[in-house]
Amino acid sequence: MKLLAVETATPACSAALWVDGEICERFQMAPREHTRLILPMIEALLHEADLAVSQLDAIAFGCGPGSFTGVRIATGVVQGIALGADVPVLPVSTLASMAQFSFNRNQHNLVFTALDARMGEIFWAVYQKNSQGLAQLVGQEAVTPAEAIVFPEGKGCGVGSGWGVYEAQLSTRLGSQLETVDVDVWPHAVTVVQLAAEDYRQGKAVAPERAMPVYLRDKVAKKESER
């Protein structure tokens, strides 16, 4: 299996290549630099693997939620490449990518993911580790004020930038269910492609034109003066 993945939904910009279970990644924290960086990242990965886009089985991308502009960049880049090469697409949740990154480097089995959504809200979801070690959504992803989060029973780790902004409110809500907090967890293309590989095995790849971004919020393009 050969998969390419792109993730630009947050200040973190990355691309990853999966070739029969081996993964290579380019990752950089680069706010507002995604359009300049992402295509060279993709080209470098394919060149090093001596692969053409047409040899890929599918292309995955972090479909959001996240920055409106960042999600659009990933969607547009992946749809353009996939259409030109006639390969299918695998949308993967940005929050799931964060949860998987946390599961990969820690022992906990439940994570409370939170991304700062601005306007006094967070993008929120709860993920548990399944029998394959992969992030599985519990309930639904949502955009909500920190004090209005919905969460299941069980102890876990809080991850993501939303915890840096709203840790007091989130910690109060979760109480003794919260074991640790790791603010420095971002979505990575390496975990997007890890989750996408299982989705591909399950036949979840879609035609490029059907690969839609997930914003969660209706009003996704507020002017800076309104924020």
RAHUDA-V486292 format. One record per residue. N is the residue number from 1. SS is DSSP state (helix for helix, strand for strand, loop for the rest). PHI is phi in whole degrees, -180 to 180 (999 if undefined). D_LAST is the distance of its C-alpha to the last C-alpha in whole Angstrom. Layout:
BEGIN
n->N ss->SS phi->PHI d_last->D_LAST
n->N ss->SS phi->PHI d_last->D_LAST
END
This chain:
BEGIN
n->1 ss->loop phi->999 d_last->44
n->2 ss->strand phi->-127 d_last->42
n->3 ss->strand phi->-130 d_last->38
n->4 ss->strand phi->-109 d_last->35
n->5 ss->strand phi->-135 d_last->31
n->6 ss->strand phi->-132 d_last->28
n->7 ss->strand phi->-141 d_last->25
n->8 ss->loop phi->-137 d_last->22
n->9 ss->loop phi->-78 d_last->19
n->10 ss->loop phi->-136 d_last->17
n->11 ss->loop phi->-60 d_last->18
n->12 ss->strand phi->-84 d_last->22
n->13 ss->strand phi->-119 d_last->24
n->14 ss->strand phi->-156 d_last->27
n->15 ss->strand phi->-139 d_last->30
n->16 ss->strand phi->-143 d_last->33
n->17 ss->strand phi->-127 d_last->37
n->18 ss->strand phi->-108 d_last->39
n->19 ss->strand phi->-128 d_last->43
n->20 ss->loop phi->52 d_last->45
n->21 ss->loop phi->94 d_last->43
n->22 ss->strand phi->-90 d_last->42
n->23 ss->strand phi->-122 d_last->39
n->24 ss->strand phi->-120 d_last->38
n->25 ss->strand phi->-138 d_last->34
n->26 ss->strand phi->-115 d_last->32
n->27 ss->strand phi->-139 d_last->29
n->28 ss->strand phi->-153 d_last->27
n->29 ss->strand phi->-79 d_last->23
n->30 ss->loop phi->-152 d_last->22
n->31 ss->loop phi->-55 d_last->18
n->32 ss->loop phi->65 d_last->18
n->33 ss->loop phi->-114 d_last->22
n->34 ss->helix phi->-61 d_last->22
n->35 ss->helix phi->-64 d_last->24
n->36 ss->helix phi->-79 d_last->26
n->37 ss->helix phi->-93 d_last->27
n->38 ss->helix phi->-66 d_last->28
n->39 ss->helix phi->-66 d_last->31
n->40 ss->helix phi->-60 d_last->33
n->41 ss->helix phi->-62 d_last->32
n->42 ss->helix phi->-62 d_last->33
n->43 ss->helix phi->-62 d_last->36
n->44 ss->helix phi->-65 d_last->37
n->45 ss->helix phi->-64 d_last->38
n->46 ss->helix phi->-67 d_last->40
n->47 ss->helix phi->-64 d_last->42
n->48 ss->helix phi->-64 d_last->43
n->49 ss->helix phi->-90 d_last->44
n->50 ss->loop phi->55 d_last->46
n->51 ss->loop phi->-122 d_last->44
n->52 ss->loop phi->-97 d_last->43
n->53 ss->helix phi->-58 d_last->40
n->54 ss->helix phi->-65 d_last->43
n->55 ss->helix phi->-87 d_last->44
n->56 ss->loop phi->-75 d_last->41
n->57 ss->loop phi->-81 d_last->41
n->58 ss->strand phi->-168 d_last->37
n->59 ss->strand phi->-123 d_last->34
n->60 ss->strand phi->-107 d_last->31
n->61 ss->strand phi->-152 d_last->28
n->62 ss->strand phi->-73 d_last->25
n->63 ss->loop phi->-88 d_last->23
n->64 ss->loop phi->105 d_last->20
n->65 ss->loop phi->-74 d_last->18
n->66 ss->loop phi->164 d_last->16
n->67 ss->loop phi->-59 d_last->14
n->68 ss->helix phi->-56 d_last->14
n->69 ss->helix phi->-65 d_last->16
n->70 ss->helix phi->-63 d_last->18
n->71 ss->helix phi->-65 d_last->19
n->72 ss->helix phi->-63 d_last->20
n->73 ss->helix phi->-61 d_last->22
n->74 ss->helix phi->-62 d_last->24
n->75 ss->helix phi->-61 d_last->25
n->76 ss->helix phi->-65 d_last->26
n->77 ss->helix phi->-62 d_last->28
n->78 ss->helix phi->-69 d_last->30
n->79 ss->helix phi->-62 d_last->30
n->80 ss->helix phi->-63 d_last->32
n->81 ss->helix phi->-66 d_last->34
n->82 ss->helix phi->-66 d_last->35
n->83 ss->helix phi->-64 d_last->36
n->84 ss->helix phi->-66 d_last->38
n->85 ss->helix phi->-98 d_last->40
n->86 ss->loop phi->59 d_last->40
n->87 ss->loop phi->-124 d_last->39
n->88 ss->strand phi->-78 d_last->37
n->89 ss->strand phi->-127 d_last->33
n->90 ss->strand phi->-124 d_last->32
n->91 ss->strand phi->-75 d_last->29
n->92 ss->strand phi->-131 d_last->28
n->93 ss->loop phi->-62 d_last->25
n->94 ss->helix phi->-61 d_last->23
n->95 ss->helix phi->-68 d_last->23
n->96 ss->helix phi->-65 d_last->26
n->97 ss->helix phi->-61 d_last->27
n->98 ss->helix phi->-62 d_last->25
n->99 ss->helix phi->-62 d_last->28
n->100 ss->helix phi->-65 d_last->31
n->101 ss->helix phi->-60 d_last->30
n->102 ss->helix phi->-67 d_last->30
n->103 ss->helix phi->-62 d_last->33
n->104 ss->helix phi->-65 d_last->35
n->105 ss->helix phi->-114 d_last->35
n->106 ss->loop phi->-136 d_last->35
n->107 ss->loop phi->-94 d_last->38
n->108 ss->loop phi->-70 d_last->35
n->109 ss->loop phi->-114 d_last->35
n->110 ss->strand phi->-143 d_last->32
n->111 ss->strand phi->-131 d_last->28
n->112 ss->strand phi->-107 d_last->25
n->113 ss->strand phi->-89 d_last->23
n->114 ss->strand phi->-145 d_last->19
n->115 ss->strand phi->-110 d_last->16
n->116 ss->strand phi->-63 d_last->13
n->117 ss->strand phi->-101 d_last->11
n->118 ss->strand phi->62 d_last->7
n->119 ss->loop phi->54 d_last->6
n->120 ss->loop phi->75 d_last->9
n->121 ss->strand phi->-130 d_last->11
n->122 ss->strand phi->-129 d_last->14
n->123 ss->strand phi->-85 d_last->16
n->124 ss->strand phi->-132 d_last->19
n->125 ss->strand phi->-161 d_last->23
n->126 ss->strand phi->-116 d_last->26
n->127 ss->strand phi->-127 d_last->29
n->128 ss->strand phi->-116 d_last->33
n->129 ss->strand phi->-83 d_last->35
n->130 ss->loop phi->-87 d_last->38
n->131 ss->loop phi->-65 d_last->42
n->132 ss->loop phi->-94 d_last->41
n->133 ss->loop phi->81 d_last->38
n->134 ss->loop phi->-106 d_last->35
n->135 ss->strand phi->-69 d_last->32
n->136 ss->strand phi->-125 d_last->32
n->137 ss->strand phi->-66 d_last->30
n->138 ss->strand phi->-111 d_last->30
n->139 ss->strand phi->80 d_last->29
n->140 ss->strand phi->-133 d_last->25
n->141 ss->strand phi->-77 d_last->22
n->142 ss->strand phi->-152 d_last->19
n->143 ss->strand phi->-112 d_last->15
n->144 ss->strand phi->-159 d_last->15
n->145 ss->loop phi->-60 d_last->14
n->146 ss->helix phi->-58 d_last->17
n->147 ss->helix phi->-78 d_last->19
n->148 ss->helix phi->-113 d_last->20
n->149 ss->loop phi->-64 d_last->21
n->150 ss->loop phi->-113 d_last->24
n->151 ss->loop phi->-148 d_last->27
n->152 ss->loop phi->-89 d_last->31
n->153 ss->loop phi->-71 d_last->34
n->154 ss->loop phi->120 d_last->34
n->155 ss->loop phi->-94 d_last->34
n->156 ss->strand phi->-161 d_last->31
n->157 ss->strand phi->-109 d_last->29
n->158 ss->strand phi->-88 d_last->25
n->159 ss->strand phi->-134 d_last->24
n->160 ss->loop phi->112 d_last->21
n->161 ss->helix phi->-64 d_last->18
n->162 ss->helix phi->-60 d_last->16
n->163 ss->helix phi->-71 d_last->19
n->164 ss->helix phi->-71 d_last->18
n->165 ss->helix phi->-93 d_last->15
n->166 ss->helix phi->-124 d_last->17
n->167 ss->helix phi->-60 d_last->20
n->168 ss->helix phi->-61 d_last->21
n->169 ss->helix phi->-65 d_last->20
n->170 ss->helix phi->-68 d_last->21
n->171 ss->helix phi->-64 d_last->25
n->172 ss->helix phi->-64 d_last->25
n->173 ss->helix phi->-66 d_last->25
n->174 ss->helix phi->-83 d_last->27
n->175 ss->helix phi->59 d_last->30
n->176 ss->helix phi->-72 d_last->33
n->177 ss->helix phi->-73 d_last->32
n->178 ss->strand phi->-88 d_last->30
n->179 ss->strand phi->-93 d_last->32
n->180 ss->strand phi->-146 d_last->30
n->181 ss->strand phi->-132 d_last->27
n->182 ss->strand phi->-131 d_last->26
n->183 ss->loop phi->-69 d_last->23
n->184 ss->loop phi->-85 d_last->24
n->185 ss->loop phi->-120 d_last->24
n->186 ss->loop phi->-123 d_last->23
n->187 ss->loop phi->-65 d_last->24
n->188 ss->loop phi->-125 d_last->27
n->189 ss->helix phi->-62 d_last->29
n->190 ss->helix phi->-64 d_last->32
n->191 ss->helix phi->-88 d_last->31
n->192 ss->helix phi->-59 d_last->30
n->193 ss->helix phi->-72 d_last->33
n->194 ss->helix phi->-63 d_last->35
n->195 ss->helix phi->-71 d_last->33
n->196 ss->helix phi->-65 d_last->34
n->197 ss->helix phi->-60 d_last->38
n->198 ss->helix phi->-69 d_last->38
n->199 ss->helix phi->-62 d_last->36
n->200 ss->helix phi->-65 d_last->39
n->201 ss->helix phi->-61 d_last->42
n->202 ss->loop phi->-88 d_last->41
n->203 ss->loop phi->74 d_last->40
n->204 ss->loop phi->-94 d_last->37
n->205 ss->loop phi->-66 d_last->36
n->206 ss->strand phi->-126 d_last->35
n->207 ss->loop phi->-64 d_last->36
n->208 ss->helix phi->-52 d_last->33
n->209 ss->helix phi->-70 d_last->32
n->210 ss->helix phi->-98 d_last->31
n->211 ss->loop phi->-86 d_last->29
n->212 ss->loop phi->-103 d_last->26
n->213 ss->loop phi->-73 d_last->22
n->214 ss->loop phi->-119 d_last->21
n->215 ss->loop phi->-101 d_last->17
n->216 ss->loop phi->70 d_last->17
n->217 ss->loop phi->-100 d_last->14
n->218 ss->loop phi->-66 d_last->15
n->219 ss->loop phi->-95 d_last->12
n->220 ss->loop phi->-93 d_last->11
n->221 ss->loop phi->-126 d_last->10
n->222 ss->loop phi->-62 d_last->7
n->223 ss->loop phi->-70 d_last->7
n->224 ss->helix phi->-56 d_last->5
n->225 ss->helix phi->-67 d_last->6
n->226 ss->helix phi->-88 d_last->4
n->227 ss->loop phi->-80 d_last->0
END
